[in-house]
Amino acid sequence: MTLPIPQPAIDAIIGAGRRMDRRNWVPATAGNLSVRLAEGRVAVTRSGIHKGHLTPEAIVAVDLQGQPEDPALRPSAETLLHCGIYRRFPAAGAVLHGHSIANTVLSRRAGKSLDLARYELLKAFPGLATHDARVAVPVFDNDQDIPRLQAAVEARWAALDVIPPGYLIRGHGVYVWAREMEAALARLEALEFMLECELLEGRIG
């Protein structure tokens, strides 16, 4: 018997999808959103559905290996990336993936990381009490083989002393996570603001 997805998790995902849609961060059917549930379960958006028009039926429950509880339902193709975050970070309670213009363009031009320095909104990242800081946001080459991409992410995490709560996929989008959905949204908005600033600075030289 499949357990129902708790209503607060459904409401959090639907609300986040609408909020991201208003900022044009999930165009067409791009992006995916998830919330950690109890007992090793995850609620995640289904594949091919616009995130600004989510309904309860657009959300599916999977285990931490990305397997749907109802085999007839197809979760997002990138569910394994969400599950990888939940497995690695026990405190993570929500994961957001968006496709903004800024993160898409800047990740195409970046090397293995994108440096953000001396922004007031860096304080949205954990452990940073001042703007006078620098964060290297990891950038990974895009790969349609999601298990292989997740392996590359995990290998980079293993090599870092401090892991920022977000990363970019080149030409594709951004992933962020936090303890709960509101914190994840705040972190995404802070990161996207800084990326827009970087994009604008590049335009004006």
MARBA-3410 file (N, C-alpha, C, O; in Angstrom, 1 decimal):
205
0.8,-1.2,0.0,0.0,0.0,0.0,0.9,1.3,0.0,1.8,1.4,0.8 ~ 0.6,2.2,-0.9,1.4,3.4,-1.1,0.9,4.4,-0.1,-0.3,4.7,0.0 ~ 1.8,5.0,0.7,1.4,6.0,1.7,1.1,7.3,0.9,1.8,7.6,0.0 ~ 0.1,8.1,1.4,-0.1,9.4,0.8,1.0,10.4,1.1,1.8,10.2,2.1 ~ 1.2,11.3,0.2,2.2,12.4,0.4,1.5,13.4,1.3,0.4,13.9,1.1
2.2,13.8,2.5,1.6,14.8,3.4,1.2,16.1,2.7,2.0,16.6,1.8 ~ 0.1,16.7,3.1,-0.4,17.9,2.4,0.6,19.0,2.5,0.8,19.8,1.6 ~ 1.3,19.2,3.7,2.3,20.3,3.8,3.4,20.2,2.7,3.8,21.2,2.2 ~ 3.8,19.0,2.4,4.8,18.8,1.4,4.3,19.2,0.0,5.0,19.8,-0.8 ~ 3.1,18.8,-0.3,2.4,19.1,-1.5,2.3,20.7,-1.7,2.7,21.2,-2.7
1.8,21.3,-0.6,1.6,22.7,-0.6,3.0,23.5,-0.8,3.0,24.5,-1.5 ~ 4.0,23.0,-0.2,5.3,23.6,-0.3,5.9,23.5,-1.7,6.4,24.5,-2.2 ~ 5.7,22.4,-2.3,6.2,22.2,-3.7,5.4,23.1,-4.7,6.0,23.7,-5.6 ~ 4.1,23.0,-4.6,3.2,23.8,-5.5,3.5,25.3,-5.3,3.7,26.0,-6.3 ~ 3.7,25.8,-4.1,4.0,27.2,-3.8,5.3,27.6,-4.4,5.4,28.7,-5.0
6.3,26.7,-4.2,7.6,27.0,-4.7,7.6,27.1,-6.3,8.3,27.9,-6.9 ~ 6.9,26.2,-6.9,6.8,26.2,-8.3,6.2,27.5,-8.9,6.7,28.0,-9.9 ~ 5.2,28.0,-8.2,4.6,29.2,-8.7,5.5,30.4,-8.4,5.6,31.3,-9.3 ~ 6.2,30.4,-7.3,7.2,31.5,-7.0,8.3,31.5,-8.0,8.7,32.6,-8.5 ~ 8.8,30.3,-8.4,9.9,30.3,-9.4,9.4,30.6,-10.7,10.1,31.2,-11.5
8.2,30.3,-11.1,7.6,30.6,-12.4,7.5,32.1,-12.5,7.7,32.6,-13.6 ~ 7.1,32.8,-11.5,6.9,34.3,-11.5,8.2,34.9,-11.9,8.3,36.0,-12.4 ~ 9.4,34.3,-11.5,10.7,34.9,-11.8,11.3,34.3,-13.1,12.4,34.7,-13.5 ~ 10.5,33.5,-13.8,10.9,32.9,-15.1,12.2,32.0,-14.9,13.1,32.0,-15.7 ~ 12.2,31.3,-13.8,13.3,30.4,-13.5,12.9,28.9,-13.9,13.8,28.0,-13.8
11.7,28.7,-14.3,11.3,27.3,-14.7,10.5,27.4,-16.0,9.3,27.0,-16.1 ~ 11.1,27.9,-17.1,10.3,28.0,-18.4,9.9,26.7,-19.0,10.5,25.7,-18.7 ~ 8.8,26.7,-19.7,8.3,25.5,-20.4,8.1,24.5,-19.3,7.4,24.8,-18.3 ~ 8.6,23.3,-19.4,8.5,22.3,-18.3,9.8,22.1,-17.6,10.0,21.0,-16.9 ~ 10.7,23.0,-17.7,12.0,22.9,-17.0,11.9,22.9,-15.5,10.9,23.4,-15.0
13.0,22.5,-14.9,13.1,22.5,-13.4,12.5,21.3,-12.7,11.7,20.6,-13.3 ~ 12.8,21.2,-11.5,12.2,20.2,-10.6,12.3,20.6,-9.2,13.3,21.3,-8.8 ~ 11.4,20.1,-8.3,11.4,20.5,-6.9,11.1,19.3,-6.1,10.4,18.4,-6.5 ~ 11.6,19.3,-4.9,11.4,18.2,-4.0,11.4,18.5,-2.5,11.9,19.6,-2.2 ~ 10.8,17.7,-1.7,10.8,17.8,-0.3,11.1,16.5,0.3,10.6,15.4,-0.1
12.0,16.4,1.4,12.2,15.2,2.1,11.0,14.8,3.0,10.5,15.7,3.7 ~ 10.6,13.6,2.9,9.5,13.1,3.8,10.1,12.2,4.9,11.3,12.0,4.9 ~ 9.3,11.7,5.7,9.8,10.8,6.7,10.1,9.4,6.2,9.6,9.0,5.1 ~ 10.9,8.6,6.9,11.1,7.2,6.6,11.8,7.0,5.2,11.4,6.1,4.5 ~ 12.7,7.9,4.9,13.4,7.7,3.6,12.7,7.9,2.4,13.0,7.3,1.3
11.6,8.7,2.4,10.8,9.0,1.3,11.1,10.5,0.8,11.5,11.3,1.6 ~ 10.8,10.7,-0.5,11.0,12.0,-1.1,9.8,12.3,-2.0,9.4,11.5,-2.7 ~ 9.2,13.5,-1.8,8.2,14.0,-2.7,8.8,14.9,-3.8,9.5,15.8,-3.5 ~ 8.6,14.5,-5.1,9.3,15.2,-6.2,8.3,15.4,-7.3,7.4,14.7,-7.5 ~ 8.5,16.5,-8.1,7.7,16.8,-9.2,7.8,15.7,-10.3,8.9,15.1,-10.5
6.7,15.4,-11.0,6.7,14.5,-12.1,7.4,15.1,-13.3,7.5,16.3,-13.4 ~ 7.7,14.3,-14.2,8.4,14.7,-15.5,7.4,15.4,-16.4,6.2,14.9,-16.5 ~ 7.8,16.4,-17.1,7.0,17.0,-18.2,5.9,17.9,-17.8,5.0,18.0,-18.6 ~ 5.9,18.4,-16.6,4.8,19.3,-16.2,5.3,20.7,-15.8,6.3,20.8,-15.2 ~ 4.6,21.7,-16.3,5.0,23.1,-16.0,4.9,23.3,-14.5,3.9,23.0,-13.8
6.0,23.9,-14.0,6.1,24.0,-12.5,5.3,25.2,-12.0,5.1,25.3,-10.8 ~ 4.8,26.1,-12.9,3.9,27.1,-12.4,2.5,26.7,-12.3,1.6,27.5,-11.9 ~ 2.2,25.5,-12.8,0.8,25.0,-12.8,0.7,23.6,-12.2,-0.1,22.8,-12.6 ~ 1.4,23.4,-11.1,1.4,22.1,-10.4,0.1,21.9,-9.7,-0.5,22.8,-9.2 ~ -0.3,20.6,-9.7,-1.4,20.1,-8.9,-0.9,19.0,-8.0,0.2,18.5,-8.2
-1.6,18.5,-7.0,-1.2,17.4,-6.2,-0.8,16.2,-7.0,0.0,15.4,-6.7 ~ -1.5,16.0,-8.2,-1.3,14.8,-9.0,0.1,14.9,-9.7,0.5,13.9,-10.3 ~ 0.7,16.1,-9.7,2.0,16.3,-10.4,3.1,16.0,-9.5,4.3,16.2,-9.9 ~ 2.9,15.5,-8.3,3.9,15.2,-7.4,3.9,13.7,-7.0,2.8,13.1,-6.8 ~ 5.1,13.1,-7.0,5.2,11.6,-6.8,6.1,11.3,-5.7,7.1,12.1,-5.4
5.9,10.3,-5.0,6.8,9.8,-3.9,7.8,8.8,-4.4,7.5,7.9,-5.1 ~ 9.1,9.0,-4.0,10.2,8.1,-4.4,11.0,7.7,-3.2,10.8,8.4,-2.1 ~ 11.8,6.7,-3.3,12.7,6.4,-2.2,14.0,7.1,-2.4,14.1,7.9,-3.4 ~ 15.0,7.0,-1.6,16.2,7.7,-1.7,17.1,7.2,-2.8,18.2,7.8,-3.0 ~ 16.7,6.2,-3.5,17.4,5.7,-4.7,16.7,6.2,-6.0,17.1,5.9,-7.1
15.6,7.0,-5.8,14.8,7.5,-6.9,13.8,6.6,-7.5,13.2,7.0,-8.5 ~ 13.5,5.5,-6.8,12.5,4.6,-7.3,11.1,5.1,-6.9,10.8,5.2,-5.7 ~ 10.1,5.2,-7.9,8.8,5.7,-7.5,8.0,4.6,-6.7,8.2,3.4,-7.1 ~ 7.3,5.0,-5.8,6.4,4.1,-5.0,5.3,3.5,-5.9,4.9,2.3,-5.7 ~ 4.8,4.3,-6.8,3.9,3.8,-7.8,4.6,3.7,-9.2,4.9,4.7,-9.8
4.8,2.5,-9.6,5.6,2.3,-10.9,4.9,3.0,-12.1,5.6,3.2,-13.1 ~ 3.6,3.3,-12.0,2.9,3.9,-13.1,3.2,5.3,-13.3,2.9,6.0,-14.3 ~ 3.8,6.0,-12.2,4.1,7.4,-12.2,5.6,7.6,-12.5,6.5,6.9,-12.0 ~ 5.9,8.6,-13.4,7.3,8.9,-13.8,7.8,10.2,-13.1,7.3,11.3,-13.5 ~ 8.7,10.1,-12.2,9.3,11.3,-11.6,10.2,12.0,-12.6,10.5,11.5,-13.6
10.6,13.2,-12.2,11.5,14.0,-13.0,12.7,13.1,-13.4,13.2,12.3,-12.6 ~ 13.3,13.4,-14.6,14.4,12.7,-15.0,15.6,12.9,-14.1,16.6,12.1,-14.1 ~ 15.7,14.0,-13.4,16.8,14.3,-12.6,16.6,14.0,-11.1,17.2,14.6,-10.2 ~ 15.6,13.2,-10.8,15.3,12.8,-9.4,16.5,12.3,-8.7,16.7,12.5,-7.5 ~ 17.4,11.6,-9.4,18.6,11.0,-8.7,19.5,12.1,-8.2,20.2,11.9,-7.2
19.5,13.3,-8.8,20.3,14.4,-8.3,19.7,14.9,-7.0,20.5,15.3,-6.0 ~ 18.4,14.9,-6.9,17.8,15.3,-5.6,18.1,14.3,-4.5,18.5,14.6,-3.4 ~ 18.0,13.0,-4.9,18.2,11.9,-3.9,19.7,12.0,-3.5,20.0,11.7,-2.3 ~ 20.6,12.3,-4.4,22.0,12.4,-4.0,22.2,13.4,-3.0,23.1,13.2,-2.1 ~ 21.5,14.5,-3.1,21.7,15.6,-2.1,21.1,15.1,-0.7,21.7,15.4,0.3
20.0,14.5,-0.7,19.4,14.0,0.5,20.2,13.0,1.2,20.3,12.9,2.4 ~ 20.8,12.1,0.4,21.7,11.1,1.0,22.9,11.7,1.6,23.4,11.2,2.7 ~ 23.5,12.7,0.9,24.8,13.3,1.4,24.6,14.2,2.6,25.5,14.3,3.4 ~ 23.5,14.9,2.6,23.2,16.0,3.6,22.0,15.7,4.4,20.9,16.0,4.0 ~ 22.1,15.0,5.5,20.9,14.6,6.3,20.0,15.8,6.7,18.8,15.6,7.0
20.6,17.0,6.8,19.8,18.1,7.3,19.0,18.7,6.1,18.1,19.6,6.4 ~ 19.3,18.4,4.9,18.6,18.9,3.7,17.1,18.5,3.7,16.9,17.3,3.8 ~ 16.2,19.4,3.7,14.8,19.0,3.7,14.1,19.4,2.4,12.9,19.0,2.2 ~ 14.7,20.3,1.5,14.1,20.7,0.3,15.2,21.0,-0.7,16.3,21.5,-0.4 ~ 14.9,20.6,-2.0,15.9,20.8,-3.1,15.1,21.5,-4.2,14.0,21.1,-4.6
15.8,22.5,-4.8,15.2,23.3,-6.0,16.1,23.3,-7.1,17.4,23.4,-7.0 ~ 15.6,23.1,-8.3,16.4,23.1,-9.6,15.7,24.1,-10.5,14.5,23.8,-10.9 ~ 16.4,25.1,-11.0,15.8,26.0,-11.9,16.7,26.3,-13.1,17.9,26.0,-13.1 ~ 16.1,27.0,-14.1,16.8,27.3,-15.3,16.7,28.8,-15.6,15.9,29.1,-16.5 ~ 17.4,29.6,-15.0,17.3,31.0,-15.3,18.3,31.4,-16.4,19.2,30.6,-16.8
18.0,32.5,-17.0,18.9,33.0,-18.0,20.3,33.2,-17.5,21.3,32.8,-18.1 ~ 20.4,33.8,-16.3,21.7,34.1,-15.7,22.5,32.9,-15.4,23.7,32.8,-15.8 ~ 21.9,31.9,-14.8,22.7,30.7,-14.4,23.0,29.9,-15.7,24.1,29.2,-15.7 ~ 22.2,29.9,-16.7,22.5,29.2,-17.9,23.7,29.9,-18.7,24.6,29.2,-19.1 ~ 23.6,31.2,-18.8,24.7,31.9,-19.6,26.0,31.8,-18.8,27.1,31.5,-19.4
26.0,32.1,-17.5,27.3,32.2,-16.8,27.9,30.8,-16.6,29.1,30.7,-16.7 ~ 27.1,29.8,-16.5,27.7,28.4,-16.3,28.3,28.0,-17.6,29.3,27.2,-17.6 ~ 27.8,28.5,-18.8,28.5,28.1,-20.1,29.9,28.7,-20.2,30.7,28.2,-20.9 ~ 30.1,29.9,-19.5,31.4,30.6,-19.6,32.3,30.2,-18.5,33.5,30.5,-18.6 ~ 31.8,29.6,-17.5,32.7,29.3,-16.3,33.6,28.1,-16.5,33.4,27.3,-17.4
34.6,28.0,-15.6,35.4,26.8,-15.5,34.8,25.8,-14.6,33.6,25.5,-14.8 ~ 35.6,25.3,-13.7,35.1,24.3,-12.8,34.3,24.9,-11.6,33.6,24.2,-10.9 ~ 34.3,26.2,-11.5,33.5,26.9,-10.5,33.3,28.3,-10.9,34.0,28.8,-11.8 ~ 32.4,28.9,-10.2,32.0,30.3,-10.5,32.2,31.1,-9.2,31.4,30.8,-8.2 ~ 33.1,32.0,-9.1,33.4,32.7,-7.9,32.4,33.9,-7.6,32.2,34.7,-8.5
31.9,34.0,-6.4,31.1,35.1,-6.0,31.7,35.7,-4.8,32.0,35.0,-3.8 ~ 32.0,37.0,-4.9,32.8,37.7,-3.8,32.2,39.0,-3.4,31.7,39.8,-4.3 ~ 32.2,39.3,-2.1,31.8,40.6,-1.5,30.4,41.0,-1.9,30.1,42.2,-2.1 ~ 29.5,40.1,-2.0,28.1,40.4,-2.1,27.4,40.3,-0.8,27.6,39.4,0.0 ~ 26.5,41.3,-0.5,25.8,41.2,0.8,25.0,39.9,0.9,24.9,39.4,2.0
24.5,39.4,-0.2,23.6,38.3,-0.1,24.4,37.0,0.0,23.8,35.9,0.1 ~ 25.7,37.0,0.0,26.4,35.8,0.4,26.1,35.3,1.8,26.3,34.2,2.1 ~ 25.5,36.2,2.6,25.1,35.8,4.0,24.0,34.9,4.0,23.6,34.3,5.0 ~ 23.3,34.6,2.8,22.3,33.6,2.7,22.9,32.2,2.7,22.2,31.2,3.0 ~ 24.2,32.1,2.5,24.9,30.8,2.6,25.3,30.5,4.0,25.7,31.5,4.7
25.2,29.3,4.5,25.5,29.0,5.9,27.0,29.3,6.2,27.9,29.1,5.4 ~ 27.2,29.8,7.4,28.6,30.0,7.9,29.2,31.3,7.5,30.3,31.6,7.8 ~ 28.4,32.1,6.7,29.0,33.4,6.3,28.2,34.6,7.0,27.1,34.8,6.7 ~ 28.9,35.2,7.9,28.3,36.3,8.7,28.5,37.7,8.1,28.1,38.7,8.7 ~ 29.3,37.8,7.0,29.7,39.1,6.5,29.7,39.0,5.0,29.8,37.9,4.4
29.5,40.1,4.3,29.6,40.2,2.9,31.1,40.0,2.4,31.3,39.6,1.2 ~ 32.0,40.2,3.3,33.4,40.2,2.9,33.9,38.7,2.8,34.7,38.3,3.7 ~ 33.4,38.0,1.9,33.7,36.6,1.7,33.7,36.2,0.3,33.3,37.0,-0.6 ~ 34.1,35.0,0.0,34.1,34.5,-1.4,33.6,33.1,-1.4,34.0,32.2,-0.5 ~ 32.7,32.7,-2.3,32.2,31.4,-2.4,32.4,30.9,-3.9,32.1,31.6,-4.8
33.0,29.7,-4.0,33.2,29.1,-5.3,32.1,28.1,-5.6,32.1,27.0,-5.0 ~ 31.2,28.5,-6.4,30.0,27.6,-6.7,30.5,26.6,-7.7,30.9,27.0,-8.8 ~ 30.4,25.3,-7.4,30.9,24.3,-8.4,30.1,24.3,-9.7,28.9,24.5,-9.6 ~ 30.8,24.0,-10.8,30.1,23.9,-12.1,30.4,22.5,-12.7,31.6,22.2,-12.7 ~ 29.4,21.8,-13.1,29.6,20.5,-13.7,29.2,20.5,-15.1,28.2,21.2,-15.5
29.9,19.7,-16.0,29.5,19.6,-17.4,28.1,18.9,-17.4,27.9,17.9,-16.7 ~ 27.3,19.4,-18.3,26.0,18.7,-18.5,26.1,17.3,-19.0,27.0,17.0,-19.8 ~ 25.3,16.4,-18.6,25.4,15.0,-18.9,24.0,14.4,-18.9,23.3,14.5,-17.8 ~ 23.5,13.8,-19.9,22.2,13.2,-19.9,22.2,11.9,-19.2,21.1,11.4,-18.9 ~ 23.4,11.4,-18.9,23.5,10.2,-18.0,23.5,10.6,-16.6,24.5,11.0,-16.1
22.3,10.6,-16.0,22.2,11.2,-14.6,23.0,10.5,-13.6,23.6,11.1,-12.7 ~ 23.0,9.1,-13.6,23.9,8.5,-12.6,25.4,8.9,-12.7,26.1,9.0,-11.7 ~ 25.8,9.1,-13.9,27.2,9.5,-14.2,27.4,10.9,-13.7,28.5,11.2,-13.1 ~ 26.4,11.8,-13.9,26.5,13.2,-13.4,26.5,13.2,-11.9,27.3,13.9,-11.3 ~ 25.7,12.4,-11.3,25.7,12.4,-9.8,27.0,11.8,-9.3,27.5,12.3,-8.2
27.6,10.9,-10.0,28.9,10.4,-9.5,30.0,11.5,-9.6,30.8,11.6,-8.7 ~ 29.9,12.3,-10.6,30.8,13.5,-10.8,30.6,14.5,-9.6,31.6,15.0,-9.1 ~ 29.3,14.7,-9.3,29.0,15.6,-8.2,29.6,15.1,-6.9,30.2,15.8,-6.1 ~ 29.4,13.8,-6.6,29.8,13.2,-5.4,31.4,13.2,-5.3,31.9,13.4,-4.2 ~ 32.0,13.0,-6.4,33.5,13.1,-6.4,34.0,14.5,-6.1,35.0,14.6,-5.4
33.4,15.5,-6.6,33.8,16.9,-6.3,33.5,17.2,-4.8,34.3,17.8,-4.2 ~ 32.3,16.8,-4.3,32.1,17.0,-2.9,33.1,16.4,-2.0,33.6,17.0,-1.0 ~ 33.6,15.2,-2.4,34.6,14.5,-1.6,35.9,15.2,-1.5,36.7,15.1,-0.6 ~ 36.2,16.1,-2.6,37.4,16.8,-2.6,37.4,18.2,-2.0,38.4,18.8,-1.9 ~ 36.2,18.6,-1.6,36.0,19.9,-1.0,36.0,19.9,0.5,35.5,19.0,1.1
36.7,20.9,1.1,36.6,21.1,2.5,35.3,21.7,3.0,34.8,21.3,4.0 ~ 34.8,22.6,2.2,33.5,23.2,2.5,32.7,23.1,1.2,33.1,23.5,0.2 ~ 31.5,22.5,1.4,30.6,22.3,0.3,29.5,23.4,0.2,28.7,23.4,1.1 ~ 29.5,24.3,-0.8,28.4,25.3,-0.9,27.1,24.5,-1.1,27.0,23.5,-1.7 ~ 26.0,25.1,-0.6,24.7,24.4,-0.7,24.0,24.7,-2.0,22.9,25.1,-2.1
24.8,24.5,-3.1,24.3,24.7,-4.4,25.4,24.4,-5.5,26.6,24.5,-5.1 ~ 25.0,24.1,-6.7,25.9,24.0,-7.8,25.2,24.3,-9.1,24.0,24.3,-9.2 ~ 26.1,24.5,-10.1,25.6,24.8,-11.5,25.9,23.6,-12.4,26.9,22.9,-12.2 ~ 25.0,23.4,-13.3,25.2,22.4,-14.4,25.4,23.2,-15.7,24.5,24.0,-16.0 ~ 26.5,23.1,-16.4,26.9,24.0,-17.5,25.8,24.0,-18.6,25.4,23.0,-19.1
25.3,25.3,-18.8,24.3,25.5,-19.8,23.0,24.9,-19.5,22.1,24.8,-20.4 ~ 22.8,24.6,-18.3,21.6,23.8,-17.9,20.8,24.4,-16.8,19.6,24.7,-17.0 ~ 21.4,24.6,-15.6,20.6,25.2,-14.5,21.4,25.1,-13.2,22.6,24.8,-13.2 ~ 20.6,25.3,-12.1,21.2,25.4,-10.8,20.5,24.5,-9.9,19.3,24.2,-10.0 ~ 21.2,23.9,-8.9,20.6,23.2,-7.8,21.0,23.9,-6.5,22.1,24.2,-6.3
20.0,24.0,-5.6,20.2,24.5,-4.3,19.4,23.7,-3.3,18.4,23.1,-3.7 ~ 19.8,23.7,-2.0,19.1,22.9,-1.0,19.2,23.6,0.3,20.1,24.5,0.5 ~ 18.3,23.3,1.2,18.3,23.9,2.6,17.4,23.0,3.5,16.9,22.0,3.1 ~ 17.4,23.4,4.8,16.7,22.6,5.7,15.2,22.5,5.4,14.6,21.4,5.7 ~ 14.6,23.5,4.9,13.2,23.5,4.6,12.9,24.4,3.4,13.8,25.1,3.0
11.7,24.3,2.8,11.5,24.9,1.5,11.7,26.5,1.5,12.3,27.0,0.6 ~ 11.2,27.2,2.5,11.4,28.6,2.6,12.8,29.0,2.6,13.2,30.0,1.9 ~ 13.6,28.3,3.3,15.1,28.5,3.3,15.7,28.2,2.0,16.6,29.0,1.5 ~ 15.3,27.2,1.3,15.8,26.9,0.0,15.4,27.9,-1.0,16.2,28.3,-1.9 ~ 14.2,28.4,-1.0,13.8,29.5,-1.9,14.6,30.8,-1.6,15.0,31.5,-2.5
14.8,31.1,-0.3,15.6,32.3,0.0,17.0,32.1,-0.6,17.6,33.1,-1.1 ~ 17.6,30.9,-0.4,18.9,30.7,-0.9,19.0,30.8,-2.5,19.9,31.3,-3.0 ~ 18.0,30.2,-3.1,17.9,30.3,-4.6,17.8,31.8,-5.0,18.5,32.2,-6.0 ~ 16.9,32.5,-4.4,16.8,33.9,-4.7,18.0,34.7,-4.5,18.4,35.6,-5.4 ~ 18.8,34.5,-3.4,20.0,35.2,-3.2,21.0,34.8,-4.3,21.7,35.7,-4.8
21.1,33.5,-4.6,22.1,33.1,-5.6,21.8,33.7,-7.0,22.6,34.1,-7.7 ~ 20.5,33.6,-7.3,20.1,34.2,-8.6,20.3,35.7,-8.7,20.7,36.2,-9.8 ~ 20.1,36.4,-7.6,20.4,37.8,-7.6,21.9,38.1,-7.9,22.2,38.9,-8.7 ~ 22.8,37.3,-7.2,24.2,37.5,-7.4,24.6,37.1,-8.9,25.5,37.7,-9.5 ~ 24.0,36.1,-9.4,24.3,35.7,-10.8,23.8,36.7,-11.8,24.5,37.0,-12.8
22.7,37.3,-11.5,22.2,38.4,-12.4,23.2,39.6,-12.3,23.5,40.2,-13.3 ~ 23.7,39.9,-11.1,24.7,41.0,-11.0,25.9,40.6,-11.8,26.5,41.5,-12.5 ~ 26.4,39.4,-11.7,27.6,39.0,-12.5,27.3,39.1,-14.0,28.2,39.6,-14.7 ~ 26.2,38.7,-14.4,25.8,38.8,-15.8,25.8,40.3,-16.3,26.3,40.6,-17.4 ~ 25.2,41.2,-15.5,25.1,42.6,-15.8,26.5,43.2,-15.8,26.8,44.0,-16.7
27.3,42.9,-14.9,28.7,43.4,-14.8,29.5,43.0,-16.1,30.2,43.8,-16.7 ~ 29.2,41.8,-16.6,29.9,41.3,-17.8,29.5,42.1,-19.0,30.2,42.4,-19.9 ~ 28.2,42.5,-19.0,27.7,43.3,-20.1,28.3,44.7,-20.2,28.6,45.2,-21.2 ~ 28.4,45.3,-19.0,28.9,46.7,-18.9,30.4,46.8,-18.8,30.9,47.9,-18.8 ~ 31.1,45.7,-18.7,32.5,45.7,-18.6,33.0,46.1,-17.3,34.3,46.2,-17.1
END
